Amino acid sequence: MALHFPAVGTRGLHTREDLNTYLDAFNHDDYDTYTRYYHENFRMNIEAIQERDINGFVKWATHTHQHEVAEEVVPRKIIFDKTEKFVVIDSVVKFRGRKSYVNENWNGLGPIQEGTGPDVRMVIFYRLDDQARVLEIEAAIAGPVPK
């Protein structure tokens, strides 16, 4: 399968600055930038996403972020383990409904409508290769963040 993103795998998550650049790109749907941190054999292991390679994930993100919700990952704590090759982010993920979108229980996280939605505490695990490129992402929902 040909990749839609020719710069895939040209960057790695070596430092906090790299992670900030990646998250800023993710939070702003800058696919060309954040896919640079992915290995060409990247896998997204999140239940809501059916096609889990790079193209499938970006296809899902594009549709979801344009038609349903905006998503912002806000890190609370970050762990880099260069020996075991992973990064873990304890985060708050803010989901906000897009224009005219209403869902009483979006992905089991609660109600969403234009401009409002749940803040969810999520632990995100990034498994890296030897060049700190992301091979796999998994996320665990720890629960809603009280408002």
DSSP file (Angstrom, degrees, kcal/mol; ACC not computed):
  #  RESIDUE AA STRUCTURE BP1 BP2  ACC     N-H-->O    O-->H-N    N-H-->O    O-->H-N    TCO  KAPPA ALPHA  PHI   PSI    X-CA   Y-CA   Z-CA
    1    1 A M              0   0    0      0, 0.0     2,-0.3     0, 0.0     0, 0.0   0.000 360.0 360.0 360.0 127.7    0.0    0.0    0.0
    2    2 A A        -     0   0    0      1,-0.1     2,-0.2     2,-0.0     0, 0.0  -0.555 360.0-123.1 -75.8 137.1    1.4    3.4   -1.0
    3    3 A L        -     0   0    0     -2,-0.3    -1,-0.1     1,-0.1    37,-0.0  -0.555   5.4-148.7 -79.8 144.1    1.6    5.9    1.8
    4    4 A H  S    S+     0   0    0     -2,-0.2    -1,-0.1     1,-0.2    -2,-0.0   0.495  88.4  65.0 -85.1  -5.0   -0.2    9.2    1.4
    5    5 A F    >   -     0   0    0      1,-0.1     3,-1.8    30,-0.1    -1,-0.2  -0.872  63.2-170.9-124.7  95.9    2.5   10.9    3.5
    6    6 A P  T 3  S+     0   0    0      0, 0.0    -1,-0.1     0, 0.0    -3,-0.0   0.682  83.3  60.3 -64.6 -18.1    5.9   10.8    1.9
    7    7 A A  T >  S+     0   0    0     25,-0.1     3,-1.7     2,-0.0     4,-0.2   0.317  72.3 139.8 -92.8   9.7    7.7   12.2    5.1
    8    8 A V  T <  S+     0   0    0     -3,-1.8    28,-0.3     1,-0.3    32,-0.1  -0.263  71.8  14.7 -53.6 132.8    6.6    9.2    7.2
    9    9 A G  T 3  S+     0   0    0     26,-0.9    -1,-0.3    29,-0.6    28,-0.1   0.603  88.1 116.4  81.7  12.1    9.4    8.1    9.5
   10   10 A T  S <  S+     0   0    0     -3,-1.7     2,-0.3    26,-0.3    27,-0.2   0.553  74.1  41.6 -91.3  -6.4   11.6   11.1    9.1
   11   11 A R        -     0   0    0     25,-2.3     2,-0.3    -4,-0.2    -2,-0.1  -0.917  65.6-156.7-134.6 162.3   11.3   12.2   12.8
   12   12 A G        -     0   0    0     -2,-0.3     2,-1.4   121,-0.1     3,-0.3  -0.925  31.2-109.6-135.4 162.5   11.3   10.5   16.2
   13   13 A L        +     0   0    0    119,-3.3   119,-0.1    -2,-0.3     3,-0.1  -0.622  61.4 139.7 -89.9  76.5   10.1   11.3   19.7
   14   14 A H        +     0   0    0     -2,-1.4     2,-0.2   117,-0.1    -1,-0.2   0.798  63.8  17.4 -87.3 -33.1   13.6   11.8   21.3
   15   15 A T  S  > S-     0   0    0     -3,-0.3     4,-2.0     1,-0.1     5,-0.1  -0.797  80.9-100.5-136.7 171.0   12.8   14.8   23.5
   16   16 A R  H  > S+     0   0    0     -2,-0.2     4,-2.7     1,-0.2     5,-0.2   0.866 122.6  57.2 -61.9 -36.7   10.0   16.7   25.2
   17   17 A E  H  > S+     0   0    0      2,-0.2     4,-2.4     1,-0.2    -1,-0.2   0.915 105.4  49.9 -61.6 -42.5   10.3   19.3   22.4
   18   18 A D  H  > S+     0   0    0      1,-0.2     4,-2.6     2,-0.2    -2,-0.2   0.930 111.7  48.7 -59.4 -45.1    9.7   16.5   19.8
   19   19 A L  H  X S+     0   0    0     -4,-2.0     4,-3.0     1,-0.2     5,-0.2   0.902 109.8  51.5 -63.7 -41.3    6.6   15.4   21.7
   20   20 A N  H  X S+     0   0    0     -4,-2.7     4,-2.5     2,-0.2    -1,-0.2   0.908 110.9  48.4 -61.8 -41.7    5.3   18.9   22.0
   21   21 A T  H  X S+     0   0    0     -4,-2.4     4,-2.2     2,-0.2    -2,-0.2   0.928 113.3  48.0 -63.1 -45.2    5.7   19.4   18.2
   22   22 A Y  H  X S+     0   0    0     -4,-2.6     4,-2.7     2,-0.2    -2,-0.2   0.941 114.0  45.6 -59.9 -49.8    3.9   16.1   17.6
   23   23 A L  H  X S+     0   0    0     -4,-3.0     4,-3.2     1,-0.2    50,-0.3   0.888 111.0  52.8 -65.7 -38.8    1.0   16.9   19.9
   24   24 A D  H  X S+     0   0    0     -4,-2.5     4,-1.1    -5,-0.2    -1,-0.2   0.923 111.9  46.4 -60.9 -43.1    0.6   20.4   18.5
   25   25 A A  H  <>S+     0   0    0     -4,-2.2     5,-3.1     2,-0.2     3,-0.4   0.921 114.1  48.1 -64.8 -43.6    0.4   18.9   15.0
   26   26 A F  H ><5S+     0   0    0     -4,-2.7     3,-1.6     1,-0.2    -2,-0.2   0.940 110.1  51.5 -61.0 -47.1   -2.1   16.2   16.2
   27   27 A N  H 3<5S+     0   0    0     -4,-3.2    -1,-0.2     1,-0.3    -2,-0.2   0.726 115.3  42.7 -64.5 -21.4   -4.2   18.8   18.1
   28   28 A H  T 3<5S-     0   0    0     -4,-1.1    -1,-0.3    -3,-0.4    -2,-0.2   0.181 112.7-114.7-109.8  15.3   -4.4   20.9   14.9
   29   29 A D  T < 5 +     0   0    0     -3,-1.6     2,-1.4     1,-0.2    -3,-0.2   0.847  58.2 157.4  54.6  38.5   -5.0   18.1   12.4
   30   30 A D    >>< +     0   0    0     -5,-3.1     4,-2.4     1,-0.2     3,-0.7  -0.659  11.3 173.5 -91.7  78.8   -1.6   18.7   10.7
   31   31 A Y  H 3> S+     0   0    0     -2,-1.4     4,-2.3     1,-0.3     5,-0.2   0.855  70.5  59.0 -60.1 -40.1   -1.3   15.2    9.3
   32   32 A D  H 34 S+     0   0    0     -3,-0.2     4,-0.3     1,-0.2    -1,-0.3   0.856 112.6  40.6 -60.6 -34.5    1.8   15.9    7.3
   33   33 A T  H X4 S+     0   0    0     -3,-0.7     3,-1.2     2,-0.1     4,-0.4   0.949 116.7  44.0 -79.8 -50.7    3.7   16.8   10.4
   34   34 A Y  H >< S+     0   0    0     -4,-2.4     3,-1.2     1,-0.3    -2,-0.2   0.811 106.8  59.6 -72.2 -25.6    2.5   14.3   12.9
   35   35 A T  G >< S+     0   0    0     -4,-2.3     3,-1.4    -5,-0.3   -26,-0.9   0.685  88.7  75.0 -72.5 -13.8    2.8   11.3   10.6
   36   36 A R  G <  S+     0   0    0     -3,-1.2   -25,-2.3    -4,-0.3   -26,-0.3   0.773  92.2  55.7 -62.9 -24.4    6.5   12.1   10.2
   37   37 A Y  G <  S+     0   0    0     -3,-1.2    97,-3.6    -4,-0.4     2,-0.3   0.513  92.7  93.0 -85.5  -5.8    6.9   10.6   13.7
   38   38 A Y  E <  S-a  134   0A   0     -3,-1.4   -29,-0.6    95,-0.2    97,-0.2  -0.699  76.2-125.1 -93.9 139.6    5.3    7.3   12.7
   39   39 A H  E >   -     0   0A   0     95,-2.8     3,-2.0    -2,-0.3   -30,-0.1  -0.463  32.5-111.3 -68.3 151.4    7.1    4.3   11.4
   40   40 A E  E 3  S+     0   0A   0      1,-0.3    14,-0.3   -32,-0.1    -1,-0.1   0.759 120.8  51.2 -61.5 -22.4    5.9    3.1    8.0
   41   41 A N  E 3  S+     0   0A   0     12,-0.1    -1,-0.3    13,-0.1    -2,-0.0   0.041  84.6 155.8-100.5  25.4    4.5    0.0    9.8
   42   42 A F  E <   -     0   0A   0     -3,-2.0     2,-0.4    92,-0.1    12,-0.3  -0.118  25.2-161.3 -51.4 143.7    2.6    2.0   12.4
   43   43 A R  E     -a  136   0A   0     92,-1.9    94,-1.9    10,-0.1     2,-0.7  -1.000  10.7-152.8-132.1 133.9   -0.4    0.5   14.1
   44   44 A M  E     -a  137   0A   0      8,-2.4     2,-1.1    -2,-0.4    94,-0.2  -0.920  10.4-167.0-103.9 109.6   -3.1    2.4   16.0
   45   45 A N  E     +a  138   0A   0     92,-3.0    94,-0.7    -2,-0.7     2,-0.4  -0.580  38.7 127.2-102.4  71.5   -4.6    0.1   18.6
   46   46 A I    >   -     0   0    0     -2,-1.1     3,-2.1     3,-0.2    -2,-0.1  -0.997  59.7-132.5-126.4 129.7   -7.7    1.9   19.7
   47   47 A E  T 3  S+     0   0    0     -2,-0.4    -1,-0.1     1,-0.3    -3,-0.0   0.800 101.5  58.8 -54.1 -38.6  -11.0    0.0   19.6
   48   48 A A  T 3  S+     0   0    0     59,-0.1     2,-0.6    -3,-0.0    -1,-0.3   0.655  93.2  78.8 -68.4 -14.4  -13.0    2.7   17.8
   49   49 A I    <   -     0   0    0     -3,-2.1    -3,-0.2     1,-0.2     3,-0.1  -0.858  54.9-177.9-104.1 119.4  -10.7    2.7   14.8
   50   50 A Q  S    S+     0   0    0     -2,-0.6     2,-0.8     1,-0.2    -1,-0.2   0.937  75.0  52.6 -81.6 -50.3  -11.2   -0.2   12.4
   51   51 A E  S    S-     0   0    0      5,-0.2     9,-0.2     1,-0.1    -1,-0.2  -0.804  70.5-176.6 -90.2 112.1   -8.3    0.4    9.8
   52   52 A R        +     0   0    0     -2,-0.8    -8,-2.4     4,-0.2    -1,-0.1   0.374  45.4  92.8-102.4   4.2   -5.3    0.7   12.1
   53   53 A D  S  > S-     0   0    0    -10,-0.2     4,-2.8     1,-0.1     5,-0.2  -0.270  95.0 -87.7 -83.9-177.8   -2.4    1.5    9.7
   54   54 A I  H  > S+     0   0    0    -12,-0.3     4,-2.7   -14,-0.3     5,-0.3   0.939 127.4  45.3 -57.6 -51.0   -1.3    5.1    9.0
   55   55 A N  H  > S+     0   0    0      1,-0.2     4,-2.3     2,-0.2    -1,-0.2   0.908 114.9  47.8 -63.1 -41.8   -3.8    5.7    6.1
   56   56 A G  H  > S+     0   0    0      2,-0.2     4,-2.3     1,-0.2    -5,-0.2   0.906 112.9  48.5 -64.7 -42.0   -6.7    4.1    8.0
   57   57 A F  H  X S+     0   0    0     -4,-2.8     4,-3.0     2,-0.2    -2,-0.2   0.937 113.3  46.0 -64.0 -46.6   -6.0    6.1   11.1
   58   58 A V  H  X S+     0   0    0     -4,-2.7     4,-2.9    -5,-0.2     5,-0.2   0.881 111.3  53.2 -65.9 -37.0   -5.7    9.4    9.2
   59   59 A K  H  X S+     0   0    0     -4,-2.3     4,-2.2    -5,-0.3    -1,-0.2   0.939 112.8  44.4 -59.9 -47.1   -8.9    8.6    7.3
   60   60 A W  H  X S+     0   0    0     -4,-2.3     4,-3.0    -9,-0.2     5,-0.3   0.941 115.0  48.1 -61.6 -48.5  -10.7    8.0   10.6
   61   61 A A  H  X S+     0   0    0     -4,-3.0     4,-3.0     1,-0.2     5,-0.3   0.897 110.5  51.7 -61.9 -42.0   -9.2   11.2   12.2
   62   62 A T  H  X S+     0   0    0     -4,-2.9     4,-1.7    -5,-0.2     5,-0.2   0.952 115.2  41.0 -60.9 -50.5  -10.0   13.3    9.2
   63   63 A H  H  X S+     0   0    0     -4,-2.2     4,-2.4    -5,-0.2     5,-0.5   0.957 119.3  44.8 -62.6 -50.3  -13.7   12.2    9.1
   64   64 A T  H  X>S+     0   0    0     -4,-3.0     4,-2.2     1,-0.2     5,-2.1   0.919 116.3  44.8 -62.5 -46.0  -14.1   12.3   12.9
   65   65 A H  H  <5S+     0   0    0     -4,-3.0    -1,-0.2    -5,-0.3    -2,-0.2   0.757 118.5  42.9 -74.3 -24.5  -12.3   15.7   13.4
   66   66 A Q  H  <5S+     0   0    0     -4,-1.7    -2,-0.2    -5,-0.3    -1,-0.2   0.826 129.5  21.9 -86.6 -33.0  -14.1   17.4   10.5
   67   67 A H  H  <5S+     0   0    0     -4,-2.4    -3,-0.2    -5,-0.2    -2,-0.2   0.679 132.5  18.9-111.7 -21.6  -17.6   16.1   11.1
   68   68 A E  T  <5S-     0   0    0     -4,-2.2    30,-3.1    -5,-0.5     2,-0.3   0.781 112.3  -3.6-116.8 -66.9  -18.0   15.0   14.7
   69   69 A V  E   < -B   97   0A   0     -5,-2.1     2,-0.4    28,-0.3    -1,-0.3  -0.954  45.9-131.5-138.0 150.6  -15.5   16.3   17.3
   70   70 A A  E     -B   96   0A   0     26,-3.1    26,-2.1    -2,-0.3     2,-0.4  -0.782  32.2-155.2 -88.2 146.8  -12.4   18.4   17.8
   71   71 A E  E     -B   95   0A   0     -2,-0.4     2,-0.4    24,-0.2    24,-0.2  -0.993  14.0-176.9-131.0 130.1   -9.8   16.5   19.9
   72   72 A E  E     -B   94   0A   0     22,-1.9    22,-2.9    -2,-0.4     2,-0.6  -0.984  13.4-153.1-130.7 122.7   -7.1   18.1   22.0
   73   73 A V  E     -B   93   0A   0     -2,-0.4    20,-0.2   -50,-0.3   -46,-0.1  -0.844  12.7-173.2 -93.8 121.1   -4.5   16.0   24.0
   74   74 A V  E     -B   92   0A   0     18,-2.7    18,-2.5    -2,-0.6     2,-0.1  -0.945  19.1-136.7-117.1 109.1   -3.2   18.0   27.0
   75   75 A P  E     +B   91   0A   0      0, 0.0    16,-0.3     0, 0.0     3,-0.1  -0.373  26.6 173.9 -68.4 140.6   -0.4   16.2   28.8
   76   76 A R  E    S+     0   0A   0     14,-3.4     2,-0.3     1,-0.5    15,-0.2   0.734  74.9   4.9-105.2 -48.6   -0.4   16.0   32.6
   77   77 A K  E     -B   90   0A   0     13,-1.9    13,-2.8     2,-0.0    -1,-0.5  -0.988  66.6-161.6-138.1 146.5    2.7   13.7   33.1
   78   78 A I  E     -B   89   0A   0     -2,-0.3     2,-0.5    11,-0.2    11,-0.2  -0.993   2.7-167.2-132.7 136.0    5.1   12.3   30.6
   79   79 A I  E     -B   88   0A   0      9,-2.6     9,-2.4    -2,-0.4     2,-0.5  -0.989   2.3-168.5-123.1 123.1    7.5    9.3   30.9
   80   80 A F  E     -B   87   0A   0     -2,-0.5     2,-0.5     7,-0.2     7,-0.2  -0.948   4.4-178.0-104.3 127.5   10.2    8.7   28.3
   81   81 A D  E  >> +B   86   0A   0      5,-2.8     5,-1.9    -2,-0.5     4,-1.0  -0.855   5.7 175.9-125.5  96.6   12.0    5.3   28.6
   82   82 A K  T  45S+     0   0    0     -2,-0.5    -1,-0.1     3,-0.2    50,-0.1   0.766  78.8  56.0 -73.0 -25.3   14.7    5.2   26.0
   83   83 A T  T  45S+     0   0    0      1,-0.2    -1,-0.2     3,-0.1    -2,-0.0   0.943 118.4  31.5 -70.5 -47.8   15.9    1.8   27.1
   84   84 A E  T  45S-     0   0    0      2,-0.1    -2,-0.2    43,-0.0    -1,-0.2   0.511 111.3-125.0 -88.3  -5.9   12.6    0.1   26.8
   85   85 A K  T  <5 +     0   0    0     -4,-1.0    43,-2.7     1,-0.2     2,-0.3   0.966  63.6 112.6  63.2  61.4   11.7    2.4   23.8
   86   86 A F  E   < -BC  81 127A   0     -5,-1.9    -5,-2.8    41,-0.2     2,-0.4  -0.991  48.5-151.3-152.5 162.0    8.4    3.9   24.8
   87   87 A V  E     -BC  80 126A   0     39,-2.0    39,-3.2    -2,-0.3     2,-0.4  -0.995  13.9-165.0-129.4 136.8    6.7    7.1   25.8
   88   88 A V  E     -BC  79 125A   0     -9,-2.4    -9,-2.6    -2,-0.4     2,-0.5  -0.989   0.9-165.3-123.7 132.9    3.7    7.3   28.1
   89   89 A I  E     -BC  78 124A   0     35,-2.6    35,-2.7    -2,-0.4     2,-0.7  -0.972  11.8-157.3-119.3 121.4    1.5   10.3   28.5
   90   90 A D  E     +BC  77 123A   0    -13,-2.8   -14,-3.4    -2,-0.5   -13,-1.9  -0.886  43.0 164.0 -88.0 115.0   -1.0   10.7   31.3
   91   91 A S  E     -BC  75 122A   0     31,-3.1    31,-2.5    -2,-0.7     2,-0.5  -0.797  48.4-126.7-134.5 167.2   -3.3   13.2   29.6
   92   92 A V  E     -BC  74 121A   0    -18,-2.5   -18,-2.7    -2,-0.3     2,-0.6  -0.991  27.8-157.8-110.6 125.0   -6.6   15.0   29.6
   93   93 A V  E     -BC  73 120A   0     27,-3.4    27,-2.7    -2,-0.5     2,-0.6  -0.925   4.8-154.0-107.2 122.3   -8.2   14.6   26.1
   94   94 A K  E     -BC  72 119A   0    -22,-2.9   -22,-1.9    -2,-0.6     2,-0.5  -0.851   8.1-167.9-100.3 120.6  -10.8   17.3   25.4
   95   95 A F  E     -B   71   0A   0     23,-2.5     2,-0.4    -2,-0.6   -24,-0.2  -0.930   7.0-178.6-108.6 129.0  -13.5   16.4   22.9
   96   96 A R  E     -B   70   0A   0    -26,-2.1   -26,-3.1    -2,-0.5    21,-0.2  -0.995  28.3-113.2-131.4 132.7  -15.7   19.2   21.5
   97   97 A G  E     -Bd  69 114A   0     19,-2.1    18,-2.8    16,-1.1   -28,-0.3  -0.290  27.4-129.7 -64.7 143.2  -18.6   18.8   19.1
   98   98 A R    >   -     0   0    0    -30,-3.1     3,-2.3    16,-0.2    16,-0.1  -0.356  50.7 -56.4 -83.0 170.8  -18.4   20.2   15.6
   99   99 A K  T 3  S-     0   0    0      1,-0.3    -1,-0.2    15,-0.1     3,-0.1  -0.206 122.9  -3.0 -53.1 129.9  -21.1   22.4   14.1
  100  100 A S  T 3  S+     0   0    0      1,-0.2     2,-0.5    -3,-0.1    -1,-0.3   0.511  98.3 133.2  66.3   7.5  -24.5   20.7   14.0
  101  101 A Y    <   +     0   0    0     -3,-2.3    13,-0.5   -33,-0.1     2,-0.4  -0.779  26.9 172.0 -93.6 130.2  -23.1   17.5   15.5
  102  102 A V  E     +F  113   0B   0     -2,-0.5     2,-0.3    11,-0.2    11,-0.2  -0.999   6.5 164.1-136.2 132.6  -25.1   16.0   18.4
  103  103 A N  E >   -F  112   0B   0      9,-2.7     9,-3.1    -2,-0.4     3,-0.6  -0.943  27.9-150.4-149.0 126.6  -24.5   12.6   20.0
  104  104 A E  T 3  S+     0   0    0     -2,-0.3    -1,-0.1     1,-0.3     9,-0.1   0.753  96.3  10.5 -70.0 -25.1  -26.0   11.5   23.4
  105  105 A N  T >  S-     0   0    0      6,-0.1     3,-1.9     7,-0.1    -1,-0.3  -0.411  78.9-159.1-154.5  69.3  -23.1    9.2   24.2
  106  106 A W  G X  S-     0   0    0      4,-2.0     3,-2.9    -3,-0.6     4,-0.2  -0.341  79.5 -24.0 -60.8 116.8  -20.2    9.6   21.7
  107  107 A N  G 3  S-     0   0    0      1,-0.3    -1,-0.3    -2,-0.2   -59,-0.1   0.765 119.3 -64.5  49.0  30.8  -18.1    6.4   21.9
  108  108 A G  G <  S+     0   0    0     -3,-1.9    -1,-0.3     2,-0.1    -2,-0.2   0.590 119.1 107.8  75.3   9.9  -19.4    5.8   25.4
  109  109 A L  S <  S-     0   0    0     -3,-2.9    -2,-0.1     1,-0.4    10,-0.1   0.575  84.9 -92.6 -97.7 -10.8  -17.7    8.9   26.7
  110  110 A G        -     0   0    0     -4,-0.2    -4,-2.0     8,-0.1    -1,-0.4  -0.676  61.8 -27.1 125.7 178.7  -20.8   11.1   27.2
  111  111 A P        -     0   0    0      0, 0.0     2,-0.4     0, 0.0    -7,-0.2  -0.342  51.5-171.7 -72.5 145.9  -22.9   13.7   25.3
  112  112 A I  E     +F  103   0B   0     -9,-3.1    -9,-2.7     5,-0.2     2,-0.3  -1.000  13.7 154.0-136.5 137.3  -21.4   15.9   22.6
  113  113 A Q  E >   -FG 102 116B   0      3,-1.2     3,-2.6    -2,-0.4   -16,-1.1  -0.925  59.4 -44.3-148.7 174.8  -22.9   18.8   20.8
  114  114 A E  B 3  S-d   97   0A   0    -13,-0.5   -16,-0.2    -2,-0.3   -15,-0.1  -0.144 126.1  -4.8 -49.0 119.8  -21.5   21.8   19.0
  115  115 A G  T 3  S+     0   0    0    -18,-2.8     2,-0.3     1,-0.2    -1,-0.3   0.331 121.3  80.6  81.6  -6.4  -18.8   23.4   21.2
  116  116 A T  B <   +G  113   0B   0     -3,-2.6   -19,-2.1   -18,-0.1    -3,-1.2  -0.901  44.3 120.4-131.2 160.5  -19.2   21.0   24.2
  117  117 A G        -     0   0    0     -2,-0.3    -5,-0.2   -21,-0.2   -21,-0.1  -0.944  54.7 -50.4 166.1 179.4  -18.2   17.6   25.2
  118  118 A P        -     0   0    0      0, 0.0   -23,-2.5     0, 0.0     2,-0.5  -0.360  30.5-142.5 -78.5 151.5  -16.4   15.5   27.7
  119  119 A D  E     -C   94   0A   0     26,-0.4    26,-3.0   -25,-0.2     2,-0.4  -0.969  29.5-166.2-103.1 126.3  -12.9   15.9   29.1
  120  120 A V  E     -CE  93 144A   0    -27,-2.7   -27,-3.4    -2,-0.5     2,-0.5  -0.951  21.7-131.7-123.5 130.8  -11.4   12.4   29.5
  121  121 A R  E     +CE  92 143A   0     22,-3.2    21,-2.8    -2,-0.4    22,-1.1  -0.708  38.5 176.5 -78.1 125.2   -8.4   11.3   31.5
  122  122 A M  E     -CE  91 141A   0    -31,-2.5   -31,-3.1    -2,-0.5     2,-0.6  -0.992  28.9-147.3-136.5 138.1   -6.5    9.0   29.1
  123  123 A V  E     -CE  90 140A   0     17,-2.8    17,-2.6    -2,-0.4     2,-0.5  -0.935  21.1-162.7-103.5 122.0   -3.1    7.2   29.3
  124  124 A I  E     -CE  89 139A   0    -35,-2.7   -35,-2.6    -2,-0.6     2,-0.5  -0.926   2.5-159.9-113.7 126.3   -1.5    7.0   25.9
  125  125 A F  E     -CE  88 138A   0     13,-3.2    13,-2.2    -2,-0.5     2,-0.6  -0.914   3.3-167.7-109.7 122.9    1.3    4.5   25.3
  126  126 A Y  E     -CE  87 137A   0    -39,-3.2   -39,-2.0    -2,-0.5     2,-0.5  -0.947   7.2-156.7-111.7 113.8    3.7    5.0   22.3
  127  127 A R  E     -CE  86 136A   0      9,-2.6     8,-3.2    -2,-0.6     9,-1.5  -0.803  19.8-160.1 -90.3 130.0    5.9    2.1   21.5
  128  128 A L  E     - E   0 134A   0    -43,-2.7     6,-0.2    -2,-0.5     2,-0.1  -0.689  13.0-133.6-112.8 158.8    9.0    3.3   19.6
  129  129 A D    >   -     0   0    0      4,-1.9     3,-2.0    -2,-0.2    -1,-0.1  -0.319  51.0 -79.1 -93.7-172.5   11.6    1.7   17.3
  130  130 A D  T 3  S+     0   0    0      1,-0.3   -45,-0.1     2,-0.1    -2,-0.0   0.708 133.9  50.3 -63.2 -20.6   15.4    2.3   17.6
  131  131 A Q  T 3  S-     0   0    0      2,-0.1    -1,-0.3  -120,-0.1     3,-0.1   0.211 119.9-109.2-101.2  13.4   15.1    5.7   15.9
  132  132 A A    <   +     0   0    0     -3,-2.0  -119,-3.3     1,-0.2     2,-0.3   0.682  69.5 147.5  66.6  21.1   12.2    6.8   18.3
  133  133 A R        -     0   0    0   -121,-0.3    -4,-1.9  -124,-0.1     2,-0.5  -0.635  57.5-102.4 -82.0 146.9    9.6    6.5   15.5
  134  134 A V  E     +aE  38 128A   0    -97,-3.6   -95,-2.8    -2,-0.3    -6,-0.2  -0.578  41.8 171.2 -77.8 118.0    6.2    5.5   16.7
  135  135 A L  E     +     0   0A   0     -8,-3.2   -92,-1.9    -2,-0.5     2,-0.3   0.795  68.3   4.6 -88.4 -35.4    5.4    1.9   15.9
  136  136 A E  E     -aE  43 127A   0     -9,-1.5    -9,-2.6   -94,-0.2     2,-0.4  -0.998  55.9-156.3-154.8 143.7    2.2    1.6   17.9
  137  137 A I  E     +aE  44 126A   0    -94,-1.9   -92,-3.0    -2,-0.3     2,-0.3  -0.992  14.9 174.6-123.4 133.2   -0.2    3.7   19.9
  138  138 A E  E     -aE  45 125A   0    -13,-2.2   -13,-3.2    -2,-0.4     2,-0.4  -0.970   9.5-163.6-129.8 149.7   -2.5    2.3   22.6
  139  139 A A  E     - E   0 124A   0    -94,-0.7     2,-0.4    -2,-0.3   -15,-0.2  -0.995   7.0-162.6-136.9 142.7   -4.8    4.3   24.8
  140  140 A A  E     - E   0 123A   0    -17,-2.6   -17,-2.8    -2,-0.4     2,-0.6  -0.989  19.1-135.1-123.5 130.4   -6.6    3.5   28.0
  141  141 A I  E     - E   0 122A   0     -2,-0.4   -19,-0.2   -19,-0.2    -2,-0.0  -0.740  17.1-175.1 -86.5 122.9   -9.4    5.7   29.3
  142  142 A A  E     -     0   0A   0    -21,-2.8   -20,-0.2    -2,-0.6    -1,-0.1   0.583  54.2 -86.8 -93.2 -12.1   -9.1    6.3   33.0
  143  143 A G  E     - E   0 121A   0    -22,-1.1   -22,-3.2     2,-0.0    -1,-0.3  -0.619  56.2 -43.3 131.6 171.7  -12.4    8.1   33.3
  144  144 A P  E     - E   0 120A   0      0, 0.0   -24,-0.3     0, 0.0   -34,-0.0  -0.365  49.6-125.5 -71.3 151.3  -14.1   11.5   32.9
  145  145 A V        -     0   0    0    -26,-3.0   -26,-0.4    -2,-0.1    -2,-0.0  -0.867  32.1-115.7 -94.2 123.8  -12.4   14.6   34.3
  146  146 A P              0   0    0      0, 0.0    -1,-0.0     0, 0.0   -26,-0.0  -0.320 360.0 360.0 -60.5 139.9  -14.8   16.4   36.7
  147  147 A K              0   0    0    -28,-0.0    -2,-0.0     0, 0.0     0, 0.0   0.417 360.0 360.0 -98.0 360.0  -15.8   19.9   35.4
